[in-house]
Structure formats: C-alpha cells, structure tokens
Amino acid sequence: MGDADQEHVLCIIRDMTNAETQSKFVLNLQASLTCQELIEEVAKRLGYEAGSFLLNYEKPEDGGTVEVSLHVSLFVTLFACACILILIGYL
C-alpha cells in the first residue's frame, strides 16, 4: 500500500511557549506514526529537543478545554490514540 492509500491524521500544532508569537502549523501525518514520532517531528519543525516540551491534545468542552498529554502514550500510533480518545469521550 502506497503512502496515498494509508490513513492520515491532520494535526494542527500551536507553539505556546511564547505568548506573543504562538506560531501555528499543520502536519498531515500517516496514522501509523507513533506519538513519539509526532513529538520528534514537532521538535524538528520548531527547533526544540524532543524531550524538552510537552505536547498536549486540546479539545473544547463545556465552555472550557480538556487537555490530554500525548507523552503518556509515546509508542501508541496516532490512529490508536485518536481511537482511545474517542472511546473515553475526548473527541
């Protein structure tokens, strides 16, 4: 199966380390990538060390937001992580 035939996950990344700039970019990644690989890709894009920042999934809910750390599931695929979040009501 080629790359075009594989499931993808669209990730909108916002760097909130600097409140003034809050740079934002979009990654369209294969769903088979792990959360660790997502963290490494974000680190590469932003010029950070992979272990030097937290990457959270943020979902609007009931007038606020729910944050889920992706660091607790480093070796889970993005597809599996999305399925787990759906199952526990985060998506």
Buried (B, 14 or more C-beta within 10 A) or exposed (E): EEEEEEEBBEBEBEBEEEEEEEEEEEBEBBBBBBBBBBBBBBBEEEEBEBEEBEBEBEBEEEEEEBEBEBEEBEEBBBBBBBBBBEEEEBE
